[in-house]
Each structure stands twice: as structure tokens, then as C-alpha cells.
Amino acid sequence: MGSSGGSSEHFLRQLSSSDGGGALQQEWECGLGGGSRRGSRRWSRKKARARGHRRGGGFCRAEEAAAAGRKRVMVVVDQSSGAKHAMMWALTHVASKGDFLTLLHVLPPQSGSGGGRGGGVDASALANSLGALCKACKPEVEVEALVIQGPKLSTVLSQVKKLEASVLVLSQRKPSPFCCFMRSSGEAFVEECISRAECLTLAVRRQSKGVGGYLISTRWQKNFWLLA
């Protein structure tokens, strides 16, 4: 994984700017019903905040002052290695101290009764493991994992709007040489998110080991090579 060095910070400042401060108590909410599955898990610092308040409130005042500048970074995750690389890139290059990192896993709409429950359990386990990994790597970022069932594009766009995300990070795959005249469904999804999401949207692909770095696509730049 690349580190959040000066070049990556400068690149991000060119596209979007925001700063922040806060994040270890675990909360879990999960509801089923109405044909949709939705679960969320959040790692926060409520107990630490209470302890700081008892010590004189310095910790709380600093956190409250920084809260106004916090941003929410949303990453669309799944079982692929590319999504994990995009998540770690967002964690190290986009999310700052005190920011919120939302991991969104979208399950396909359920087709038929009784199916998909096992998939929901697997998705929750995946979201939990990825959230725990982020928290272990960067504990100063507040991490939240969401599992929602529904059409992928409309679900992502609605969650960006509902949660007021500042940055959306997606994984992009290497184009297939056999798809010169037709976009794959994954490419179409990424392009639609970039053009329609109500926030800065970054598509990230890790380069091969021999080349290194990442290719970043936005609404204004495509496959910008970032060596970090």
C-alpha cells in the first residue's frame, strides 16, 4: 500500500479540501424487512470522549472544534481485491484524522423468496472484517460499515446524498482487451457514479507490481497515474 505522502496530499487538495478530528466502542444495528436488507456497524470514540470530559473537557473542546471540518469518505466495497485496494487507498490518501469512513456493500435485489439470507450474513461478515482492518490501520478515523440490498447504482447515489458524503471512492478494473467496442457493466457503473454522484468521485486501480502506484479517474481526469 502506498503511504499518504506529499504528492498524494497535493493531488487530493487540487480536487477537494476538508479536514477533521475523532473515532472505539462498537455499535451494531441490523434490520430486515420490506424486501431490503440493511445493516450498519460503527466504530466510534464515545467512551474516550466521556473520559476526556471528566478530565476537564480539553479533549471534548478540541474534538468539537475539529468536528466542523470533518468530511465523510464513502467507499463501495465487495469481495474483490480491487475493492480492498481502493478502500486502503481511501484510508491512507483521502481520510484524515477525525473523518468518517463509510464502507458501503450493496447486495443485489433478492430474486425469489427465502434466497439471499446466507449472502446477507456473508456480506455483514465481510463489512465487519474490512471495518476492523481500517480501524486497526488508522484508529483516528471513524469507521462505519453499511450493508444494503437494492439496485447498485441507485443505492450508491442515494446513500451519497443521504449521508452527505464529501468523497466517493470506487474500484476500477483493468479494461478487457476484448471489450474495445462495448463497456462492461462494471465500467458503466463506475462512469455513471463519476458523472452523477453529488460529490467528488474517484475511481482507483492499483497498478501491477512492476509499475507501481495507482491510476485515478475523476470527472475531469482519466487514468491519472499517482505514484504513491
N, C-alpha and C positions, 0 to 999 in steps of 0.2 A: 504494500500500500504506500502511496506517496504521502509525504507529510505536507502540512499546510504551510509551505514556505512562502517567501515574499512574492514569487511570481504568481502563485495561485491566488493569494490575497489581492494582489493588484488586479488580476483578471476579474475577480468577482466584484471588486469595487467599481470597475468600469461598467458593470451591468446592473448591480443593485447594491444598496448600502443599508445596513441596520446593525445594531449591536445589542448586547444584553447581559443578565446575571442570575441563576438559580437552580437546583434539582435534587431520599432513599426510603421511602416507605412504599410498599406495593399495594395497589388497589386493583380490583378486578370486577368488571361488570360484564354480564353477558345476557342477552335476551334473545328469545326465539319467538317467531310468530309472524303471521301475515305473509308467509311465503318468502320472507327475507331473513337472513341471519346477520346479526351484528354483535360484535364483541369488542371490548376495548380493555387495554391494560395500561396503567400509567405508573411510572417510577418518579416520585417527587421527593421533596425535602421538607415535608411538613413538620416532622419531629425536630429536625435540626433548626427549623425556623423558630419553633416554640422554645427550644433551649436557648437560642440566641436572644430571644425576647426577655427571658428570665435573667440573662447576664447583663442586661442594661439596655437592650434594644439596638445596639450598634449594628449588629448583623441584619436586623429587620430593616432598619432605615436604609442601609446600603442596598439591600435587595429591592426594596420598594422604589428607590431612586432609579435603579437599573431596569426595573420592570417595564417602564415606559418605552424603552428602546429594544425590547425583545422582539425577535421575529420567529415565525413558525416555518420550519422547513419540512415539507412533506415528501416522502419517498414511496413510490409504488414498488412493492416487493412481491416476490413469488419464490418458487423453489430453485430458480436458475442461479448459476454462479454469477451471471452478469448483473442480476438484481442485487446480489450481495456486494459486488464490487461497487455498484452505484451507491448503495447505502453507505459503505465505508468512505467513499469519496465525499459524499454529502456531509458525513460526520466530521471528517478531517479538514475539508476545504470550505464548507459553507456555514455549518453550525458553529456559533461562538458560545462562550460561557453564558449560561442563563437562557439560551434559546430553547425553543421547543422543537423536538424532532419527532414527527408523526410518521410511523410506518403503516402504510395502507395496503392491505392484502384484499383484493377483490375476488370473490368466488363467482363462478358463472351461475346464471339463474338456474334454479332447480327444474329439471325436466321429469315430471312424474312424481308420485307420492312416495315417501319413505326413502328416496335416494338422497345422497349428499350429506347425511349426518356424519358419516365417517370422514368425509372430506372436510367438514367444518372443524372436527376435532383436530385433524392434521394441520389445518390452516392456523388454528389457535396455537398449537404447539410450535409451529414454525414462527409465528409472530412473537411468541414469548421468548423463544431462543434468540431471535435476532435482536429483540429489545434488550435482553440481558447482555448480549455481546456488545451492543452500543454503550450500555451503561458501564460495563467493565472497562471499555476502551476510553471513554470520555465521560466520567461521572459528573462533570459540571454542566452537562447538557441534560435537560429534562426530556425523557423519552416516553412516547405513547404509542401503543400498537393497536390498530383497528382492523377488524375482520368484518367485511360487509359483503353480502350476496346481492348481485344485480348486474346489469349491463356494465361492462368495464369502463367504457369512455364516459358515459353519463354519470356513473358513480364517482369517478375521479374528479370530473369537473364540478359536480355538486358539492363534494367534500372540500375542494379547494375554496369554493365560495363560502360554504357554511362555516368553515374553520378559519377563514381569512388568512390562508397561507400566503407567505411572502415569496417563497421559492418552492417550485415543484421540481423534483429530480426523478428522471426516468432512466432505465437502462435501454440502450440501443444495441442491436445485434449487427454483426458484420453482414452486409448485403450479400445475398446469394448470387453467384455468377450466372445462374440460370434464370434470374428474375430481372433481366435487363429492361423488359417492357411492361412489367407489372409489379406493383408494390405488394409485399407480403402484408398479412393482417397486422403483424407486429409493427412494421414500418408505418402503416397507415395510422395505427393507434398513436404512435409517438408524434407523427406530424400533426394529427388533429389536436392533440394535447398542447403542442407548442403554439399552434395558431389560435386555439380557442380558450385556453386556461386564463383566468383573470389574475395572473401573477407571472413573475419571471419563471420560465420553464427551461430546464437544462436536460438534454439527453446525453448520457455518458456511456462511453465504451472504452474498456481498458485495452490498450494496445498489446500486441504479442510481446513475449519476454525479450525477444531480440531487439525490439524497437523501444519499448518502454513508454511511460506516460499514458495520457488519456486523450480521446477525441471527444470534443464537446460540441454539441449543436444547440443553437438557440434560434429565436425568430429572425435574428439578424446575421448570424454566422453559422456555417455548417462545417462540421468536422474540423473545428479549431483544435490544433494539437497543443496540449498542455503537458509539458514535461515536468511532472511532479507526482 
